[in-house]
Amino acid sequence: MMEGSGWVLCTSKSSLAQRQPPAQPVPAREWYQALRTPFPAGRSRSQLSGWHGQGRPPSFPVCFQGVQLCCGSEQPGGQSRTAVQGGVTEEGWRTPPHAPFLPLFLHKALEVFLLPLLFPPVPPSFYPHRLLSHSSLGSHSGRREGAMPYLYQDSKPRPPTLPGAARTTHSSGKAYEELKQECLRRGVLFEDPDFPACNSSLFFSEKPPVPFIWKRPTDIVKDPKFILGGATRTDICQGDLGDCWLLAAIASLTLNEKTLARVVPLDQNFGPDYAGIFHFQFWQHNEWLDVVIDDRLPTFKGRLVFLHSAEHNEFWSALLEKAYAKLNGSYEALKGGSTIEAMEDFTGGVGEMYEVKKAPDNFYEILEKALKRCSMVACSIDTSSAAESEAKTPFGLIKGHAYSVTGIDEVRYRRQQVQLIRIRNPWGQVEWNGPWSDNSLEWRSVSPSEQRRLSQAALDDGEFWMKFEDFKVHFDKVEICNLTPDALEDSTTHKWEVTIHQGSWVRGSTAGGCRNFLDTFWTNPQIKLHLTEKDDGQDDCTFIAALMQKDRRKLKKFGAEMLTIGYSIYESPGRDGHLGKDFFRYHPSKARSKTYINLREVSNRFKLPPGNYVLIPTTFEPHQEADFCLRIFSEKKAITEDLDENVAIDLPEPPNPTPSPQETEEEKQFRALFEQISGKDMEIAAEELEYVLNAVLKKTKNIKFKNLSLISCRNIISLMDPWYFLTRFVLCNVLVPVEFVQHGFSSDYQTSGNGKLEFSEFKVFWETMKKWINIFLQFDFDKSGSMSSYELRSALKAAGYQLNNYLLQLIVLRYSDEQFQIEFDDFLNCLIRLENASRVFQALSVKNKEFINLNIGEV
């Protein structure tokens, strides 16, 4: 937009709506193309252009990095209600995160003004492997076709969110209390448009087996209560949904009143201020979210279909399940899972998993300490096949089923102390029938006072005691979610420092897989970890690294599954920048996750000497995409930073065509071919250049290139003939400043500006072309005429372009095919566009190398 004497680039949707286009608009064809182009890693068209509307795009360029380009100075921009860093706006649209710090010189050139020139439209068929996603939490109106699930993440470390702060997620942008008061004023019951009472909120892959009827608690019973006599583990009875993992976590949640009150705000009821609206709070990726729902629940023949309380007029647990279903997209999304996943969503805690058969000798003491610290504990029995899932053992235990551990104690039995553990089955009916079960003979030898102390007679259906030794025989896994990272083996407590990293694995550029795949492993995100101080009284530094893959349950409806993830930790070589393949070839890791596993989070505790390390989070297989969140807990302050490249361009000055004293044999052949095609003027157009280059390349024995395209030849002419390049700008109505004409190229570089290439210009380009061919062949390992997109970082660096992950992802998604291969024609186009972009910005920034300042007199 034109304002005053310069351009103003903004990100505010409201500002675009309020301002009128200038009398003489400045449309740029490339901006229009950008708005039609699918963009990578979750970026939307609106994020590239900075425009958040629909329909016809604005007729002026806008910026997406939150920086205003204005006359005289740089100003921070985009601080509107839609400019939320890397989040979801109140309209439900994804907003771009601020990129890692780079010189404004490079931000403006490569990410604002020149990105449309670098990346013209790509056919939608280029992205068949991409998934669609909800861009806002549970919002049907917020979903945009073609949006990518994987958003480029600002990987700078972030502090944890403040306790008590929960972000509203409703598509209206209104908080729970505001929505409730609005309903009370209007005299209506709340109906949630983000999670409507229809089949799409129930299942995404099937229809309900019977017609469900959505009813409010007031329609089911006469006197509904939110919580009746306190929230207890007896309020959790499983329905017809395979979410026992969630129910086991809810049962554990009831054991800690403070934690329960955080997830289930207790000031809700069906009293005089009832408005059919309730809310619950969940932890997600380092922030607390406030999820608002209406109280319509699926029923069949007047009874709740899913989670319900043993008391038929108590509804807090059923409403909690609905809120969690909304958080994850549907009820069906809750089928199958790990209990620790829900435990972390209820607490923001740190998960640990034990294999019971390999547990330490003091495992009883570990569990005892966990329960005393209000940690949440669950257990399960492994299955060897799908047929064994939920199979009942002779002792009344269910395989593949999640149980919650609700107590641990010792009892005096026949003059000996016996260790017992109390377990609850969310099904409520099927129980352990071995020693120390509800009616076993062992209880007859226990005094009545001991039985009362253990509440043995008051145990509800589904809850039972068993001997700890029997527990170790029959159960296989124990999951513990600690509210703090303190080790359960240690008697001391510590104050922990927490650092958060957000990132993405993107196919073709940063999804390199584990160390088994050395050729691509080095392309994964790399995070530098500075362990600065020893633990008190120790020689090492203690820290926990917890790697979590994000939103996989939400993406179930698009076929996504939990990926197998893990990480490795290497000692830093002491240099900045992305570590290359050879480093990992010759250096072993110092530590690693115990296993790669398809759980949402992998966490392990480490002790390493103070120093600098590099952590590599990966999927097991390459080419698998996901967003991730990495949490680092350390007893002493640890510093983390993304080990990415700073954008840098190191190109030689464009050579001037000078007559050589004697032509080489190669030049003689080119001259003869030129004369044959061009005639006496010795100038060729793009179509003729296409013929010349392809004729020459076909005669080169060690090259298996496909023919160069006509667009490549036009780009070559624009590179060698700056006046032709300017003509293309003018035809696009792009304002071109005087500095470009005055300083863009050497004054000795005489060009025709007629869109043709003279023989002297061709000779200059051919020298550059030979250099680019040699670089391409260096990374075309199998000599197939294409190279892996994972090698593009190194190839561009050899050509003089050092790019960060974000720019690399854009280029890979523009120029690679579905097999992540880049042909020479695409490599050539990429280099030409990068060089043109570099030249343009060098011209525009001739007065100041830090930012661009334009006024009307300079365009």
Secondary structure, 3 states (H helix, E strand, C coil): CEECCEECCCCCHHHHHHCCCCCCCCCCHHHHHHHHCCCCCCCCHHHHHCCCCCCCCCCCCCCCCCEEECCCCEEECCCCCCCCCCCECCCCCECCCCCCCCCHHHHHHHHHHCHHHHCCCCCHHHCCCCCCCCCCCCCCCCCCCCCCCCCCCCCCCECCCCCCCEEECCCCCCCHHHHHHHHHHHCCCCCCCCCCCCHHHHCCCCCCCCCCEEECHHHHCCCCECCCCCCCHHHCECCCCCCHHHHHHHHHHCCCHHHHHHHCCCCCCCCCCCCCEEEEEEEECCEEEEEEEECCEEEECCEECCCECCCCCECHHHHHHHHHHHHCCCCHHHCCCCHHHHHHHHHCCEEEEEEHHHCCCCHHHHHHHHHHCCCEEEEECCCCCHHHCCCECCCCCECCCEEEEEEEEEEEECCEEEEEEEEECCCCCCCCCCCCCCCCHHHHHCCHHHHHHCCCCCCCCCEEEEEHHHHHHHCCEEEEEECCCCCCCCCCCCCCEEEEEEEEECCCCCCCCCCCCHHHHCCCCCEEEEECCCCCCCCCEEEEEEEEECCCCHHHHHCCCCCCEEEEEEECCCCCCCCCHHHHHHCCCCEECCCCECCCEEEEEEEECCEEEEEEEEECCCCCCEEEEEEEEECCCEEEEECCCCCEECCCCCCCCCCCCCCCHHHHHHHHHHHHHHCCCCEECHHHHHHHHHHHHHCCCCCCCCCCCHHHHHHHHHHHCHHHHHHHHHHCCCCCCHHHHHHCCCCCCCCCCCCCEEHHHHHHHHHHHHHHHHHHHHHCCCCCCEEEHHHHHHHHHHCCEECCHHHHHHHHHHHCCCCCEEEHHHHHHHHHHHHHHHHHHHHHCCCCCCCCCCCHHHC
